[in-house]
Structures are given as C-alpha cells and as structure tokens.
Amino acid sequence: MAPDASAALAERQKVQQFLNAARTGNLDLFKKLAAQLDKGHGLAKTVASVKDANKRGAIHFAAREGKTEICKYLLEELKLDVDTKDEDGETPLLHAARQGHTAIAKYLVEHGADPSISSDLGATALHQAAGTGNIELLRLLLSKGVDINSQSDAGTPLIWAAGHGQQDSVKVLLEHHADPNAETDDGITPLLSSVAAGSLSCLELLIQGGANANISAGGATPMHIAADNGSPYIINCLLKAGADPNVTDEDGLKPIQVAAARGNRGAVEILFPFTSPIQTIPDWNVDRIIEYMQSEGNKEQGEAGSSRKVDVPNDPNLQKKVIPEVSHEAKKKALEAKSRGDDAFKRKDYLMAVDAYTQAIDLDPTDATLLSNRSLCWIRLGQADHALVDAKACRGLRPDWPKACYREGAALRLLQRFDEAANAFYEGVKLDPENKELVNAFREAVEAGRKYHGTDKQS
C-alpha cells in the first residue's frame, strides 16, 4: 500500500475510533483521539467537523447511546451546537428520543435544544416519544409547547402512538387535545392505525375522544381492516361506535366479504346481522357467504384475498400502507448504508461496518438483517454485550429466523453464558433441523457448559 493511501486509511480508522468512543461513552479515549485529530484548527471546531458519511458527529452518537458525560463535555466545555443536524435533518434530541434516553433528552432540552425541530421526514422528538410510549419525555416536550398535531411522513404523534399500540401515549395526547381525526396524505387516521395495530385499548380511547370510525384510507375503512384481521372485539367496538358495515371499498367489497375471503368465520357471524344482503351471493347465510367469497369464481371479481391494497395487519404490506413508518426514501438510504457496511466488513474494517449498519438501522429499524450484520461485527470486535443486544432485537423482529437464534447464541457464548447459548442455538435447531452450523454450535455450547461447570469429569 502506498504511503499516502496508508496514511489515509489510518486517518479514517482514527475517525471511526473517535466516533465509536462517543458511542460507547469512553470520555478519556474520546479526548485523546480528539487531540490527535486536531490539526491546529481548534479542538471545538475539529470535534464539530468530524462526521460520518451521513454527517453524524460525536454529539449525535453520544445522544443516541445515552452517554451523558460525552454530551456534557461537548456542550458545556466545547460549546458545540446542540441542534446540529445530520444528513437526514435529525438533531441529537431526535436521536435520544428515538432510543428512549429520557435523561439525555431532558439534558439536551435544558441546554437549549429546540424540541420543535423535525427531521427531513417531518418527525419531531414528540413523534418518537409517542411511538415508544415514553410518557415522561412526552409530557416534558408538551410542556415546551411543541405542536401536538405536527405532521410527519407517517402522520401526527397520535397516529404514531396508536399505530404502535401505546395506550398511555394516546391517553396523554388526547388529554392535551390532539386531533383524533388528523389524517396523513394517504388518509390514515389514529383510529385506523389502532385497528391495524390490533390495539383495542387505543381504539376505545380514540372513540371516547371523538374519533370518526368511518374515515377511509384508499377506500378501506377501519371496519374493512378489522374484518381482514378478524378480531371480534375490535369489530364489536367499531359497530358500537357507529362504523358502517355496508360501506364498500375500492374493490366494491363490504367488510363481511373481506372477512369471508380471509376465512374469518367469527367476523362474518358478527357482521351478518348488520349487513344488507348482496344480490350476487345467493342463499344469504354465513356458510354461503364464506363459500362464495372463497370460490374460484369470485377471484375474477377482484381476488379479495390476495390483491387488496389494504391487507391483513400482520402483513408487511399493510404496515407500509396503514403505518408508513419507513418511507421509500428512508429505505433507499438504508440500503446504501448497508452496502457501505458490507464493503467495510469485507475489508475487515468492523468499526466502519458498525457505523454504516447503525446508520442503516436508524433509517430502517424494521430490517432484521441489519441488526444481524451489526451483531456479527460486534462479535468480531469482541463486544459481546452489544452483540447480544442486537441479536435479541433481531429475534424480536424475526422470531422464526434461525440466523437470529445463531447470533444470540454466539453472543452468549462469548459472554461464557453457555447454558443460555445452548438454549438459543437449540431454538434455532428447532426452526431448521438440517442446519449443521446450528447443530454443531448447540453441541459445542453444551460441551463448553459442562467444562465450565466442571461436570465433564468422569465419575
């Protein structure tokens, strides 16, 4: 490698170590690396200028990971801008709020952070607090006069709260006069989001708060989505709230037809007494409705079970339609960051890979692959605790993914928690019995556990 290229690589690695020190809260190392990076421009100016590919600096990483001492040093000693934005328009406060770091968020607000600033996608710290159910932070932000009905690409804070099933957030927001009928550009309302999330408690609160049960999105009403899901409690709640069971969606289907196409007999039975007979379905009774809607002949009339624009709540397509938490632009940027992470991993530059995958995860927290990749990077760096956190989050998103089990087991094995590691590997084996890597890892973890506990000795 040429001297210039070697020097450039060393400098990049130092930058990654610097940002990682902010992320992990290692203040002594952070100060040491900051001094090394300073080229005579002044420490504060140097620290403020060192950023990753997404223009995220030390203060963004420290806030996101809840590292108070780093934030104090940056704001109180170096006097950095508390509202500095990254490439996505996100401030340190937004990063802290998304991760639920209440203490850091309060500290930032107390030191001048503007809680009304939104990201390029329109999300404020209030949206983040509402979606995560962080009531303490939610109340703090509301006390600062943040617009309770501010719109993001995924709607108002109330839509975020309802779409995540955050009952307490919904209650607090309604108490502060949030609009229960606010709509996104796609016509999504808080009530529609609560139905899609399957949250009866949020639905009941919204109805009590004056939410309209008949506002549709893309032609589908909350009752259509409830019929898709088949929840009898939500359907009954909507009926009591005055939801119209005879309205048709853009495919010309009533909720009872949607329920029948899904095979949700219980929903059909509930809706039957309230639904006017449909002339195209002979012998108007529950059995005949289900039989007709699931017949091959009905597919020519719209294929209700497969091509509806509003799908079942567990379907990812519905999450994008009803709760568009991750925009197309965000996913595109996430893929770009993932590509940078993959390239860095191939070069064995694991710190840079971690940074890139972290950027991708912030943009698209629904992609379990990103968490799996970052977990592996932490393993390679010997950071088992971080690896375990990512592995557990990965399993939370994809509980039936064998690789997620493997990642968790690998992290636990590195922590010498062999019994737990064996259990994690075994869960993976149950999902994929032919996976030799999992089978071998399970056996090795069991054997390591025996040696660790001294139970492998001959009697």
Secondary structure, DSSP 8 states (H G I E B T S, - for coil): --HHHHHHHHHHHHHHHHHHHHHHT-HHHHHHHHHHH--SS-HHHHHHH-B-TT--BHHHHHHHTT-HHHHHIIIIIS---TT---TTS--HHHHHHHTT-HHHHHHHHHTT--TT---TTS--HHHHHHHHT-HHHHHHHHHTT--TT--BTTB-HHHHHHHTT-HHHHHHHHHTT--TT---TT---HHHHHHHTT-HHHHHHHHHTT--TT--BTTB-HHHHHHHHT-HHHHHHHHHTT--TT---TTS--HHHHHHHHT-HHHHHHHGGGS---TTSSS-SHHHHHHHHTSHHHHTTT-TTTS-SS--TTSHHHHHHHS--S-HHHHHHHHHHHHHHHHHHHTT-HHHHHHHHHHHHHH-TT-HHHHHHHHHHHHHTT-HHHHHHHHHHHHHH-TT-HHHHHHHHHHHHHTT-HHHHHHHHHHHHHH-TT-HHHHHHHHHHHHHHHHHHT--S--
